[in-house]
Amino acid sequence: MKQISALIEKISAVFALLGAIGCAAGGVYLLWAGAERHLDVLIIAVLLFFMAAMEVVVTRSLWRGER
């Protein structure tokens, strides 16, 4: 049972890391697409970067959560 739990945590960490990459890529795309001209799009891009940072924190905590 402990091995299954560790496997699930590793899979969750991989998906969190993919989410972080996706959020960062979305933020970069929005900035590249001209977000500096529109405040609402700029705010969304910044929020995507913050989400990416939080996903990295979740990934690290899940990955190091081995007992």
C-alpha positions in Angstrom: 0.0 0.0 0.0 2.9 2.3 0.8 4.3 1.7 -2.7 1.0 2.6 -4.4 0.8 5.8 -2.4 4.4 6.7 -3.4 3.6 6.0 -7.0 0.5 8.2 -6.9 2.5 11.0 -5.3 5.1 10.8 -8.1 2.4 10.8 -10.8 0.8 13.8 -9.1 4.2 15.6 -9.0 4.7 14.9 -12.8 1.3 16.4 -13.6 2.0 19.4 -11.3 5.2 20.0 -13.1 3.5 19.7 -16.5 0.9 22.2 -15.2 3.7 24.6 -14.2 5.2 24.4 -17.6 1.8 25.0 -19.2 1.1 28.0 -17.0 4.5 29.5 -17.7 4.2 28.9 -21.4 0.7 30.5 -21.4 2.1 33.5 -19.6 5.0 33.9 -22.0 2.6 33.6 -24.9 0.3 36.2 -23.5 3.2 38.6 -23.0 4.6 37.8 -26.4 1.2 38.4 -28.0 1.1 42.0 -26.8 -0.3 41.8 -23.3 1.5 45.0 -22.3 -1.2 47.0 -24.2 -4.1 45.5 -22.3 -4.2 45.5 -18.5 -6.6 42.6 -18.2 -4.4 40.3 -20.3 -1.3 41.4 -18.4 -3.0 40.5 -15.1 -3.9 37.1 -16.5 -0.3 36.5 -17.6 1.1 37.5 -14.2 -1.5 35.2 -12.5 -0.3 32.3 -14.8 3.3 32.9 -13.7 2.2 32.8 -10.0 0.3 29.6 -10.7 3.4 28.1 -12.3 5.4 29.0 -9.2 2.9 27.4 -6.9 2.8 24.3 -9.1 6.6 24.0 -8.7 6.2 24.3 -4.9 3.5 21.6 -5.0 5.7 19.4 -7.2 8.7 19.7 -4.9 6.6 19.0 -1.8 5.0 15.9 -3.4 8.3 14.7 -4.8 10.1 15.0 -1.5 7.1 13.6 0.4 8.6 10.1 0.5 8.6 8.4 3.9 
